[in-house]
């Protein structure tokens, strides 16, 4: 495993991290997984040199009526792993505070007092510390954001107080999906050390404004959804069906008809530089020096092995990177879950 510096935090993170959205199951999405396999995946990840684990308070928690309960939240599973393995000094833990109003994304015009009130920020930090069983969190991220929040000072004073107490070392923002520039004014405060965004072969919008900014200002960049919710695994067909709400909408019959031809075109690029679509997708991201770490969602040992194998220092050639520009496909399937998102300007132009 190779390592990169996470911006001005100075932390050396594995360039392939571990996303844990599915680690304990998603109440309204995937069924709860085999927790023993999830634990084995965590052990294997660290054995291979992985040290950056990204999670969130909401992962695996029952937070709404009708949600399906998991035995443990992702934070609790990670805490169990840390306690059993005694590997706290070998891992960098990043987690997230959900908006108090539980709205994804953070809506324009909603005051930060409804999303991240000061006392609530403190309470959620304490809750994550307890779930993880640690004394300090390496990176605490706001799970949603609007750049207009920068106008208020309460959150700024609160996070500085928490940092001074030693409970959190660094702060970051997990950006609204498909809004990679909805943070630039906030980053100018100097209080935020990292940005996390969706970035993959299809969604290349972050290269326009966000990547140049993080490079110039030493902001750590964490890239999520590298395989486009599974679209870039190479496993989909026109007949694919899903039981969970997220993927059944994301990969509806209509969407699959759009997806499959694009996947077939990408497969034509496979060869010496990347033998599989997942390898191509991960190497594409790691070919950008601005990317600190990529966090594919992982809960199986075999996927940990496959992901980690890409961290070998080989970048895609300029010729292939230039060709991949032609495969950008800016769209937002999440709008199908809530059409009002499009009216809100949810897709960044």
C-alpha positions as CSV (number, residue, x, y, z in Angstrom):
1,X,0.0,0.0,0.0
2,X,1.2,3.5,-0.8
3,X,0.4,6.7,1.1
4,X,-0.4,10.3,0.4
5,X,-0.5,13.4,2.6
6,X,-4.1,14.4,3.6
7,X,-3.6,18.1,2.8
8,X,-2.6,20.4,5.6
9,X,-3.6,17.8,8.2
10,X,-0.1,16.3,7.7
11,X,-1.6,12.8,8.1
12,X,-0.2,10.1,5.9
13,X,-3.2,8.1,4.6
14,X,-3.4,5.0,2.5
15,X,-4.3,6.1,-1.0
16,X,-6.9,3.4,-1.1
17,X,-9.1,3.8,2.0
18,X,-12.1,1.9,3.2
19,X,-15.6,3.3,2.9
20,X,-18.0,1.7,5.4
21,X,-21.5,2.8,4.3
22,X,-22.5,-0.8,3.7
23,X,-20.3,-2.3,6.5
24,X,-23.3,-2.6,9.0
25,X,-26.0,-2.4,6.4
26,X,-28.1,0.5,5.3
27,X,-31.5,0.7,7.0
28,X,-33.4,1.7,3.9
29,X,-31.0,0.0,1.4
30,X,-28.8,-3.1,1.5
31,X,-29.7,-5.7,4.1
32,X,-27.4,-6.1,7.1
33,X,-24.3,-8.0,6.1
34,X,-22.5,-10.8,7.8
35,X,-20.8,-8.9,10.6
36,X,-18.1,-11.5,11.0
37,X,-17.2,-10.9,7.3
38,X,-17.2,-7.2,7.9
39,X,-14.8,-7.6,10.8
40,X,-12.5,-9.9,8.6
41,X,-12.6,-7.2,5.9
42,X,-11.4,-4.6,8.5
43,X,-8.6,-6.9,9.7
44,X,-7.5,-7.6,6.1
45,X,-7.5,-3.9,5.1
46,X,-5.1,-3.1,7.9
47,X,-3.0,-6.2,7.3
48,X,-2.5,-4.9,3.7
49,X,-1.3,-1.5,5.0
50,X,-4.6,0.3,4.7
51,X,-5.1,2.9,7.4
52,X,-7.8,5.3,6.4
53,X,-11.3,4.3,7.4
54,X,-14.2,6.5,6.6
55,X,-17.5,6.1,8.3
56,X,-20.5,8.2,9.6
57,X,-22.8,8.3,12.6
58,X,-25.8,7.3,10.5
59,X,-24.3,4.2,8.9
60,X,-26.3,1.2,10.1
61,X,-28.4,3.2,12.6
62,X,-32.2,3.1,12.8
63,X,-33.0,6.8,12.6
64,X,-36.4,6.9,10.9
65,X,-39.7,4.9,11.4
66,X,-39.7,1.8,9.3
67,X,-35.9,1.5,9.1
68,X,-34.4,-2.0,9.3
69,X,-32.2,-2.4,12.3
70,X,-28.6,-3.7,12.1
71,X,-27.0,-5.4,15.1
72,X,-24.3,-2.7,15.3
73,X,-23.7,0.6,13.6
74,X,-20.7,1.0,11.4
75,X,-19.0,3.1,14.1
76,X,-19.7,0.4,16.7
77,X,-18.2,-2.3,14.5
78,X,-15.1,-0.2,13.9
79,X,-14.9,0.5,17.6
80,X,-15.1,-3.3,18.2
81,X,-12.3,-3.9,15.7
82,X,-10.1,-1.2,17.3
83,X,-10.6,-2.8,20.7
84,X,-10.0,-6.3,19.6
85,X,-7.1,-5.7,17.4
86,X,-5.5,-3.0,19.5
87,X,-4.7,-1.1,16.3
88,X,-5.8,2.4,17.2
89,X,-2.3,3.7,16.4
90,X,-2.4,2.1,13.0
91,X,-5.7,3.6,11.7
92,X,-6.9,7.1,10.9
93,X,-10.6,7.3,11.6
94,X,-12.8,9.8,9.8
95,X,-16.5,10.0,10.6
96,X,-19.4,12.4,10.0
97,X,-22.1,14.4,11.8
98,X,-25.5,14.1,10.1
99,X,-27.6,17.2,9.8
100,X,-30.0,17.5,12.7
101,X,-32.9,17.9,10.3
102,X,-31.8,14.6,8.5
103,X,-32.1,16.2,5.1
104,X,-29.8,15.1,2.3
105,X,-28.6,17.3,0.6
106,X,-28.4,20.5,2.7
107,X,-31.1,22.7,1.1
108,X,-30.4,26.2,-0.1
109,X,-32.0,28.7,2.2
110,X,-32.1,26.5,5.2
111,X,-30.3,28.1,8.2
112,X,-27.4,26.3,9.7
113,X,-29.3,26.5,13.1
114,X,-31.6,23.8,11.7
115,X,-28.8,21.7,10.4
116,X,-25.8,22.0,12.7
117,X,-26.7,24.0,15.8
118,X,-23.8,24.5,18.2
119,X,-24.8,22.2,21.0
120,X,-25.8,19.5,18.6
121,X,-22.3,19.5,17.0
122,X,-20.9,18.9,20.5
123,X,-23.4,16.2,21.3
124,X,-22.7,14.3,18.1
125,X,-19.0,14.4,18.6
126,X,-19.5,12.8,22.0
127,X,-21.8,10.2,20.5
128,X,-19.3,9.2,17.9
129,X,-16.5,9.0,20.4
130,X,-18.6,6.7,22.5
131,X,-19.5,4.5,19.6
132,X,-16.0,4.2,18.3
133,X,-14.6,3.8,21.8
134,X,-11.8,6.3,21.3
135,X,-10.6,9.4,23.0
136,X,-10.1,11.5,19.9
137,X,-11.4,11.4,16.3
138,X,-8.8,12.1,13.6
139,X,-11.2,13.7,11.2
140,X,-14.7,14.8,11.8
141,X,-16.7,15.8,8.8
142,X,-20.0,17.6,8.3
143,X,-22.2,15.1,6.4
144,X,-23.9,17.8,4.3
145,X,-23.1,21.4,3.5
146,X,-24.1,24.6,2.0
147,X,-21.5,27.3,1.3
148,X,-23.9,30.0,2.8
149,X,-23.3,28.4,6.2
150,X,-20.0,30.3,6.2
151,X,-21.8,33.5,7.0
152,X,-22.6,32.2,10.5
153,X,-19.9,32.2,13.3
154,X,-21.5,29.7,15.8
155,X,-20.2,26.6,14.1
156,X,-16.7,28.1,13.7
157,X,-16.4,28.9,17.4
158,X,-17.8,25.4,18.3
159,X,-15.4,23.4,16.2
160,X,-12.4,25.4,17.4
161,X,-13.5,24.8,21.0
162,X,-13.9,21.0,20.3
163,X,-10.5,20.9,18.7
164,X,-8.9,22.7,21.6
165,X,-10.4,20.1,23.9
166,X,-8.6,17.3,22.0
167,X,-11.8,15.4,21.0
168,X,-11.3,16.1,17.3
169,X,-8.0,16.7,15.5
170,X,-9.2,18.0,12.1
171,X,-12.4,19.0,10.4
172,X,-13.7,18.3,7.0
173,X,-16.8,18.6,4.8
174,X,-18.6,15.8,3.0
175,X,-20.0,17.7,0.0
176,X,-23.5,17.4,-1.3
177,X,-23.7,14.8,-4.1
178,X,-22.9,16.4,-7.5
179,X,-22.1,19.8,-6.0
180,X,-18.3,19.7,-5.8
181,X,-17.9,23.5,-5.6
182,X,-20.4,24.1,-2.9
183,X,-17.6,24.6,-0.3
184,X,-15.1,27.0,-1.7
185,X,-16.1,30.0,0.4
186,X,-16.0,27.8,3.5
187,X,-12.6,26.4,2.7
188,X,-11.3,30.0,2.7
189,X,-11.9,30.2,6.5
190,X,-8.9,28.0,7.1
191,X,-11.0,25.9,9.6
192,X,-11.7,23.0,7.2
193,X,-8.8,20.7,6.3
194,X,-10.5,18.2,3.9
195,X,-13.2,17.9,1.3
196,X,-15.0,14.7,0.4
197,X,-16.8,14.5,-2.9
198,X,-18.2,12.1,-5.5
199,X,-15.6,11.7,-8.3
200,X,-15.4,9.0,-10.9
201,X,-15.0,8.4,-14.6
202,X,-18.5,9.5,-15.3
203,X,-18.7,12.4,-12.9
204,X,-15.6,14.5,-13.7
205,X,-17.0,17.9,-12.6
206,X,-14.6,18.1,-9.6
207,X,-11.7,18.6,-12.0
208,X,-13.0,22.0,-13.1
209,X,-12.9,24.0,-9.8
210,X,-12.4,21.8,-6.8
211,X,-9.2,20.0,-7.8
212,X,-7.4,23.3,-8.7
213,X,-8.5,24.8,-5.4
214,X,-7.4,21.9,-3.2
215,X,-4.0,21.8,-4.9
216,X,-3.4,25.5,-4.4
217,X,-4.5,25.5,-0.8
218,X,-3.3,22.1,0.5
219,X,-6.8,20.7,1.2
220,X,-7.0,17.0,1.6
221,X,-9.3,15.4,-1.0
222,X,-11.3,12.3,-0.2
223,X,-13.1,10.8,-3.2
224,X,-16.2,8.6,-2.8
225,X,-18.4,6.6,-5.1
226,X,-15.5,5.7,-7.3
227,X,-17.4,2.8,-8.9
228,X,-20.6,4.8,-9.4
229,X,-22.7,2.8,-6.9
230,X,-21.6,-0.4,-8.7
231,X,-22.1,0.8,-12.2
232,X,-18.4,0.6,-12.9
233,X,-17.9,-2.9,-11.5
234,X,-18.7,-4.4,-14.9
235,X,-21.3,-6.7,-13.3
236,X,-24.5,-5.0,-14.6
237,X,-26.6,-6.2,-17.5
238,X,-29.9,-5.0,-19.0
239,X,-31.6,-7.7,-16.9
240,X,-30.1,-6.7,-13.5
241,X,-32.6,-6.1,-10.7
242,X,-32.1,-5.0,-7.1
243,X,-34.1,-5.4,-3.9
244,X,-33.1,-2.2,-2.2
245,X,-34.6,1.2,-2.9
246,X,-31.4,3.0,-3.8
247,X,-30.2,0.7,-6.6
248,X,-33.6,-0.2,-7.9
249,X,-34.1,3.5,-8.7
250,X,-30.5,4.3,-9.6
251,X,-30.4,1.3,-12.0
252,X,-33.9,1.2,-13.2
253,X,-34.6,-0.4,-16.6
254,X,-34.5,3.0,-18.2
255,X,-31.2,3.9,-16.6
256,X,-29.6,0.5,-17.4
257,X,-30.5,1.1,-21.1
258,X,-28.4,4.3,-20.8
259,X,-25.7,2.7,-18.7
260,X,-24.8,-0.5,-20.5
261,X,-23.7,1.0,-23.8
262,X,-21.4,3.4,-21.9
263,X,-19.9,0.5,-20.0
264,X,-19.3,-1.4,-23.2
265,X,-17.4,1.5,-24.6
266,X,-15.3,1.7,-21.5
267,X,-14.5,-2.0,-21.7
268,X,-12.9,-1.3,-25.0
269,X,-10.2,0.6,-23.2
270,X,-9.2,-2.3,-21.0
271,X,-5.7,-3.8,-21.5
272,X,-2.2,-3.5,-20.1
273,X,-2.9,-0.4,-18.1
274,X,-6.1,-1.7,-16.5
275,X,-7.5,-5.2,-16.9
276,X,-10.9,-4.7,-15.3
277,X,-13.4,-1.9,-15.0
278,X,-12.9,-1.5,-11.2
279,X,-9.2,-1.3,-11.7
280,X,-9.6,1.3,-14.4
281,X,-12.0,3.3,-12.2
282,X,-9.6,3.3,-9.2
283,X,-6.5,4.0,-11.3
284,X,-8.3,6.9,-12.9
285,X,-8.7,8.6,-9.6
286,X,-5.3,7.8,-8.3
287,X,-3.7,9.3,-11.4
288,X,-4.7,12.7,-10.1
289,X,-2.1,14.0,-7.6
290,X,-4.8,16.2,-6.0
291,X,-6.6,13.1,-4.7
292,X,-5.4,12.1,-1.2
293,X,-7.4,8.9,-0.9
294,X,-10.2,7.0,-2.6
295,X,-12.8,5.2,-0.5
296,X,-14.6,2.4,-2.3
297,X,-17.4,1.0,-0.1
298,X,-16.1,-2.4,1.2
299,X,-17.4,-5.1,3.4
300,X,-15.9,-8.3,1.9
301,X,-12.4,-9.5,2.1
302,X,-12.1,-10.3,-1.6
303,X,-13.0,-6.7,-2.5
304,X,-10.4,-5.4,0.1
305,X,-7.8,-7.5,-1.7
306,X,-8.8,-6.2,-5.2
307,X,-9.0,-2.6,-4.1
308,X,-5.6,-2.6,-2.3
309,X,-3.9,-4.2,-5.3
310,X,-4.4,-1.0,-7.3
311,X,-2.1,0.9,-4.9
312,X,1.2,0.1,-6.6
313,X,2.2,3.5,-7.9
314,X,1.2,2.9,-11.5
315,X,-0.8,5.8,-13.0
316,X,-2.7,5.8,-16.3
317,X,-0.9,7.2,-19.3
318,X,-1.7,10.7,-20.5
319,X,-3.2,9.2,-23.6
320,X,-5.7,7.1,-21.7
321,X,-6.5,9.9,-19.3
322,X,-7.3,12.1,-22.3
323,X,-9.5,9.4,-23.8
324,X,-11.4,9.1,-20.5
325,X,-12.4,12.7,-20.7
326,X,-14.6,11.7,-23.5
327,X,-16.5,9.4,-21.2
328,X,-17.7,12.0,-18.8
329,X,-21.5,11.6,-18.3
330,X,-22.8,14.3,-16.0
331,X,-26.2,13.3,-14.7
332,X,-27.9,12.8,-11.3
333,X,-29.9,9.6,-10.9
334,X,-30.7,10.7,-7.3
335,X,-33.1,13.2,-8.7
336,X,-35.3,10.3,-9.6
337,X,-35.7,9.7,-5.8
338,X,-36.7,13.3,-5.3
339,X,-37.5,15.3,-8.5
340,X,-37.5,18.6,-6.4
341,X,-33.8,18.3,-6.2
342,X,-33.5,19.4,-9.9
343,X,-35.5,22.5,-9.2
344,X,-33.2,23.3,-6.3
345,X,-30.2,23.4,-8.7
346,X,-28.9,20.2,-7.2
347,X,-26.9,19.4,-10.3
348,X,-24.0,21.7,-10.5
349,X,-23.8,23.4,-13.9
